[in-house]
Amino acid sequence: MHRFDELMRRGARWLALIGFFGLVVLASMTTLDALLRSFFSAPIQGVNDVSAVVMAVVIASCIPANLAERRNISVEVLGGVLGVRPNRWLRLFSSLVVLIFIAAMAWQFVPFTEGLHDSNRRTWVLAWTVWPWWGAATAFLIYATLIQLSNVVHDMMDLIQGTDAGVRPLPKVTTSPSEEQR
């Protein structure tokens, strides 16, 4: 299980790198289009089409890595004040909420992508078929759901075993200046 988990997390990092590369290409195309449009009145045809389909894939490709590295926004003040065990419960609860949210997104993307496939929708200028791009975004969200499910399992194991494997340490919370002097 540990080996599979590590492969999933490594794959998420590679996927984010590919997404970042796609974002750089898209930004370069947009910049070049703006320059050509401004100085030579010669825009690149289809930049908006490329942007419309690539952006969803770029965003969705970064979500698995964000979840794998646990880079989502969290406020750990309450867990720090309540202690280690309640903090584990709060971490498990927040992991479950994120899992439900990501799974719901992936679940809603499936019929949306099927609808794009059935309607054979295409981009306006380049006439690219749209559904494969959204299919990739859907697959990335399903992958993110699996990674978050792994996070939930890890949080459950931490709670049961009383460990904090792979979790950033909480800052020490002091309640009075006299505690800092000890």
C-alpha positions in Angstrom: 0.0 0.0 0.0 2.8 2.4 0.9 4.5 1.9 -2.5 1.2 2.5 -4.4 0.6 5.6 -2.3 4.0 6.9 -3.1 3.6 6.3 -6.8 0.2 8.1 -6.8 1.8 11.1 -5.1 4.8 11.1 -7.4 2.4 11.0 -10.4 0.5 13.9 -9.0 3.7 16.0 -8.9 4.5 15.1 -12.5 1.0 15.9 -13.5 1.3 19.4 -11.9 4.6 19.9 -13.7 2.9 19.1 -17.0 0.1 21.5 -16.1 2.6 24.2 -15.3 4.2 23.6 -18.7 0.8 24.0 -20.3 0.2 27.2 -18.4 3.6 28.6 -19.6 2.8 27.7 -23.2 -0.7 29.3 -22.9 0.7 32.5 -21.3 3.4 32.7 -24.1 0.8 32.3 -26.8 -1.4 34.9 -25.2 1.5 37.3 -24.9 2.6 36.8 -28.4 -1.0 37.2 -29.6 -1.3 40.5 -27.8 2.0 41.8 -29.2 1.2 40.8 -32.7 -2.3 42.2 -32.4 -1.0 45.5 -31.0 2.0 46.2 -33.2 1.2 44.4 -36.5 -2.6 44.1 -36.4 -2.0 40.3 -37.0 -3.5 38.3 -34.1 -2.9 34.6 -33.8 -6.1 32.8 -34.9 -7.6 30.5 -32.3 -5.7 31.6 -29.1 -9.1 32.0 -27.3 -10.0 28.5 -28.4 -6.8 27.1 -27.1 -7.3 29.0 -23.8 -10.8 27.8 -23.4 -10.0 24.2 -23.5 -6.5 24.1 -22.0 -7.3 26.2 -18.9 -9.6 23.6 -17.4 -6.9 20.9 -17.9 -4.2 23.1 -16.4 -6.2 23.8 -13.3 -7.4 20.2 -12.8 -3.8 18.9 -13.3 -2.6 20.9 -10.2 -5.3 19.7 -7.8 -3.9 16.2 -7.2 -0.5 17.6 -6.3 -2.0 20.2 -4.0 -3.9 17.4 -2.2 -0.9 15.0 -2.2 1.3 17.6 -0.6 -1.6 18.8 1.7 -1.2 22.4 0.6 -4.8 23.3 1.1 -5.6 26.2 3.3 -6.1 25.2 7.0 -6.4 27.0 10.2 -4.9 24.9 13.0 -5.4 27.3 15.9 -8.3 25.3 17.5 -6.4 22.0 17.2 -3.3 23.6 18.7 -5.3 24.9 21.7 -7.3 21.7 22.2 -4.3 19.3 22.1 -2.9 16.5 20.0 -5.8 14.1 20.0 -8.6 16.6 19.2 -6.3 18.0 16.5 -6.2 14.6 14.9 -10.0 14.4 14.9 -10.2 17.9 13.4 -7.7 16.9 10.7 -9.7 13.8 9.9 -12.9 15.9 9.7 -11.3 18.4 7.4 -9.9 15.6 5.2 -13.4 14.1 4.9 -14.9 17.5 4.0 -12.3 17.9 1.2 -12.9 14.4 0.0 -16.6 15.0 -0.2 -16.0 18.3 -2.1 -13.5 16.8 -4.6 -15.6 13.7 -5.2 -18.7 15.8 -5.8 -16.8 17.9 -8.3 -15.5 14.8 -10.1 -19.0 13.3 -10.0 -20.5 16.4 -11.6 -17.8 16.6 -14.3 -18.6 13.1 -15.6 -22.1 14.0 -16.9 -20.9 17.4 -18.1 -18.2 15.7 -20.2 -20.7 13.1 -21.5 -22.9 15.9 -22.6 -20.1 17.6 -24.5 -19.3 14.2 -26.1 -22.9 13.6 -27.1 -23.4 17.1 -28.5 -20.0 17.0 -30.4 -19.3 20.5 -29.2 -16.3 22.2 -30.9 -14.3 25.3 -30.4 -15.4 28.3 -32.5 -12.3 29.1 -34.6 -10.2 25.9 -34.6 -13.1 23.5 -34.5 -11.4 21.3 -31.9 -13.6 18.8 -30.2 -14.1 20.0 -26.7 -15.0 16.8 -24.8 -11.5 15.2 -24.7 -10.1 18.2 -22.9 -12.8 18.1 -20.3 -12.4 14.3 -20.2 -8.8 14.9 -19.1 -9.9 17.4 -16.5 -12.4 14.9 -15.2 -9.8 12.1 -15.1 -7.5 14.5 -13.1 -10.3 15.2 -10.6 -11.0 11.5 -10.2 -7.3 11.0 -9.6 -7.4 13.9 -7.0 -10.3 12.1 -5.3 -8.2 8.9 -5.0 -5.3 10.9 -3.5 -7.7 12.6 -1.0 -9.1 9.2 -0.1 -5.6 8.1 0.7 -5.2 11.2 2.9 -8.3 10.3 4.8 -7.0 6.8 5.3 -3.7 8.2 6.6 -5.6 10.6 9.0 -7.6 7.7 10.3 -4.5 5.6 10.9 -2.9 8.6 12.7 -5.9 8.9 14.9 -6.1 5.1 15.7 -2.3 4.7 16.1 -1.7 8.0 17.8 0.9 9.1 15.3 1.3 12.2 13.1 3.0 10.6 10.1 3.7 13.2 7.4 1.9 16.0 9.0 3.5 19.4 9.6 4.1 20.1 13.3 1.7 22.6 14.9 3.2 25.8 16.3 3.5 25.8 20.1 0.6 27.8 21.6 1.4 29.7 24.8 -1.2 31.1 27.0 0.8 33.4 29.2 4.3 35.1 29.2 5.4 32.9 32.1 5.1 29.8 30.0 7.6 31.2 27.5 10.2 31.6 30.2 10.1 27.9 31.3 
